[in-house]
Amino acid sequence: MSGTNLESQFNALRVGYQLERFPSLANRLDRLRRVKAMLSEHEAAWCEALSRDFGYRSADQSSFADITTTIKAANHALKNLKFWMKAERRTPDLSLRMSGAKTYVESFPKGVVGIVSPWNFPINLALSPLISVLAAGNRAFIKPSEITPATSALLQKLIAQYFADDEVSVACGDVDVAQAFVKLPFDHVIYTGGETVAKYIMRDAAENLVPLTLELGGKSPVIVSSSADLKLTAKRIAFGKYFNAGQICIAPDYLLIAKERLDAFLIELKTAVENADSSQGSADSVSIVNDRHRQRLENLVAEGESKNGKVVRFAGLNQSCYQLTVVIDPSNDAAINTGEIFGPVLLIKTIGDLSGQISYINQSSHPLVIYYFGSSEAEFRRVACETSSGGLVKNDVIFQYANDDLPFGGVGGSGMGKYRGEYGFKEFSNSRAIYKSGFMDVSGFVTPPYSDVFRMVNKLMRKI
């Protein structure tokens, strides 16, 4: 796709925004319903495209992880949008309040929002932001990942069927298209992906002073407390590493556990893996997305093993022909310690003391989420107060994303900005401060020459 075509698509969206700068509630609800219809009426086609892109991907998992979760987000917006759109009253300063002044905040659309979506959940992570963007009254331009071409092509086709070209548009293409896309003068851009690309996007966005929402990854740690139920912990870690073959930005990346509890945990993890339906050829399996990513994972494990890490392999990961692999205590210079794993590999560091665990987490950039397993509310509160992350979860993994009324996003190296639910509505809105003067003219009071009454009131205002 040429830059000219991108500009043409963008300009159509800009015209649409100019013609309808504040869409009515009815129009916004209609657009959200069209997103739902596009998903539910073509579910089989979506699942088939996803499976083609991954080499194999369970239709049931695609139905749940990409279709159902997105429809849930749309339902939440449909139910609550009329409340989100209401102006929020604010209290004027006392002196202005006495004059009859009124203040409030109202959310207005920003304009045309760019959505740069990834390959791991290519429907949900394109359309979940779209739901927030449309709820806020904006127009949207989506650049899906070239790594999942069948799903991206279907997205482009169906968006054109369900939306006018001045409402929502899709640009498919390679890296060159993506680079040209983020240089457009958007009113806001949301990018979901890796930290390296995010830095390029920030540089390009700076040329037009485009505000950004960056949903990045990061190494999400798991703290295993001395009070943790190891059977429960192992079961949920196994789920986190097998669901979508561990190709999830909020998957547990590494685990911190006391050395004396490690063997017991590995026994429980082996049982959890064996009890899961993860046999070769299972209809519920998911593949590593391509050979390049499979080779990357193998390199991480091999290098970790060469640098004093103990490697433990469990049952095969379905159609991916990849094993759930654990790398224990590689030396600090191993790449697996720093880069996001993003696959069915678990790094374990034998650090059992909570202070040591917190210190280790704080040595690197803030993660997208921290998982704590244990029964101590005091310890959980310590983790909350002594670390920083986009989210914090106790005794579970991943399911925080299933809650549409929670904000989703990172902090620092794991991203900036939050969306989902009302937080998404506000993220893509211009929160406009509105002031209406009252019946009394107060400007004369602060116009020179100043009187003794002015000086007295000036001092009193500091005490109110």
Summary of the structure (lengths in Angstrom):
residues: 464
radius of gyration: 25.3
end to end distance: 60.7
largest distance: 87.3
contacts: 1592
relative contact order: 0.14
helix: 48%
strand: 18%
